Amino acid sequence: MLFRLAWRNIWRNKRRTAITAASILFAVLFATFMESIQKGAWDHMINSVVNYYYGYVQVHEKGYWDEQTIDKAFPLADSLKQLEEKVPEIRKVLPRIESFALASTGEHTSGVMVVGIDPARENAMTNLQGRISNGKYLEDSEEAALVAEGVAENLGLSVGDTIVLISQGYHGVNAAGKYPIKGTVNFGSPELNKQMVYLTLPVAQYFYGATGLVTSLALQLDEQDDIRPVLRALHTELDTSAYEVMDWKDMLPDLVEAKTVDSAGNVIVYFILYLIIAFGIFGTILMMSKEREYEFGVLISVGMHRWQLGLTVWMEIIMLGLLGAFAGILASIPLVYYFYVNPLRFSGDYAAAMEKFGFEAIFPANFEAHIFLLQALLVFIITAILALYPLVKVRRLKPVEAMRA
Amino acid sequence: MKVITTKGVVKIYNPDKIPVKALNGVDLEITEGEFTAIVGPSGSGKTTLLNVIGGLDRPDEGDVEVGGHDIDAMSDNQLIDFRKEHIGFVFQAYNLIPVLTARENVEFVMLLQNRPKKERRERAEELLRAVGLEDKMDKRPSELSGGQQQRVAVARALAPKPDFILADEPTANLDSKSTANLLDIMARLNEEEKITFVFSTHDQRVIDRARRVVTLVDGKVATDEVREGKV
């Protein structure tokens, strides 16, 4: 009967019910939208940075990341090449050999990073070919170089010219070579733009005197969620005393910190949002409690215990909370989906500033069920806590005064 | 048998600010089967006396015994249970639960008493028939007239088989026909089933039918008249 009473009370004043449910609905809608845009923007940013070069996971020889030297190169054994067959979440293994060199032409010299790549695999993950601004992309084993636009500009080079590279190779070998420039590539990031030079893997290995060796394996995964199972699998498949396995968070601590700082800032924004939400819902609960004081007095007079009355009112608000939260999820789905398919795109100075740091000024919404459920749950919990107010009110209620009001 | 005894009951409102003595030493005894009207001008303490007798309010001084129980000694929860089992209330504004039908309203107090469903239903129907509402059992209060709502309220008050019924201005919002109808029903219940009724009222139509009329003036019993042959 108490449940029936609560259920019917909800529909007794349809306008009040609509206002309360709507305040909960909009609370869920706003919170979900904010969270999905924020998470979507970060995911997009991380994906851009990670897929730009690093990959979600890399394998190196033990100790390479702390002391990034060509001497820590390791043989590209068959077992490493076969990782993409052994671990289903790994889409591609990208072998690289990387070190620093001096690049020169005529009287100009510049420090560069010379990276040996498998052109097809590299392109599959980083879309390097799509960044060609002049000339053409590398082909397998070709004796040619791709240079970043900044490098080309510093050295006064263009497609068809020759770049001379000098470095210290594997275990002190003299490394020297000259390569025709087949293309120039443009990176949004100024850091990459002024130092990247790409050779094909066998050519770079020969240049560094490190035939058959690589300094890193970047692993292309389908999605971020695959990182954990891949790390688990690699710790089983690989000899961890010989290799180090790092995910993007280990390799890009600055990005992780930026995300943490941003999330911390958002805690305040969310706090304010939830506070506004809470006040909105509380207002309607307060109004409802005040409006029904007389009725509460009557019910206690005729023999209803305070806890029974409190439970009835609490159930009413809980049902309203569920109704509002569910409606909030339903209302959020099309809105978030729209911004998932049609991301917010910024232009002008803001976009230019972001692009300078290698980020596209695109903010897609994250369309994942857990965001909807989490926000609906949070708003529901707020409602359930606020629903305790009528209980306090009922506990203190004096029937005679309530009926006199 | 005495069902209600008050001795020197004093009730003061606003004791810390501007004290108002609503009851100023009320001594009263009500015996089983009475049909008593408590009358008096506005502010004489009629409703306060009913509230004190009904355990809705506590006296500042004096004793209130209901069915041999000192209700002032009871805790808040004990009082709620006591009211539920021993006292039926009829209010001026009917005070039915708007979302429940007439039958469910009557069943409600029995539900609070944990009576079996079958018993609740049978008694609710029996009482609604007794107040002439057999064809309105499934109507909600908003679908009933004022007189019909007050008859449902009487049926609700009778449902838990209380020792007596306290009715605060039960006819104040009713027209003549509904008042006469309601009084007929209550008089019949009083005569046939020996149910004790205590009213507070201004209404001459109620006063005319009371067997006993207690007049309160300034919170005291001014006159107490027992009349033969009424009701």
Contacts between the chains, C-beta under 8 A, distances in Angstrom:
chain1	res1	chain2	res2	distance
A	1	B	104	7.8
A	1	B	107	7.9
A	1	B	108	7.2
A	1	B	111	4.9
A	5	B	97	7.1
A	5	B	99	6.6
A	5	B	100	7.0
A	8	B	99	3.5
A	8	B	100	7.2
A	9	B	99	5.5
A	11	B	99	7.7
A	12	B	98	6.1
A	12	B	99	4.9
A	295	B	95	7.7
A	295	B	97	7.7
A	298	B	91	6.8
A	298	B	95	4.2
A	299	B	97	7.5
A	300	B	80	6.6
A	301	B	54	7.5
A	301	B	56	5.7
A	301	B	83	6.9
A	301	B	89	5.7
A	301	B	91	8.0
A	302	B	83	7.3
A	302	B	84	7.3
A	302	B	89	6.0
A	302	B	108	7.5
A	302	B	109	5.6
A	302	B	112	7.8
A	302	B	156	7.3
A	303	B	80	5.9
A	303	B	81	7.3
A	303	B	83	5.2
A	303	B	84	2.8
A	303	B	85	7.8
A	303	B	109	5.6
A	303	B	112	5.1
A	303	B	113	7.7
A	303	B	160	7.4
A	304	B	80	7.4
A	304	B	112	5.8
A	305	B	77	6.7
A	305	B	80	5.5
A	305	B	81	8.0
A	305	B	112	7.6
A	306	B	76	8.0
A	306	B	80	7.6
A	308	B	112	7.2
A	399	B	56	5.2
A	400	B	51	5.2
A	400	B	56	5.1
A	400	B	57	4.8
A	403	B	91	7.5
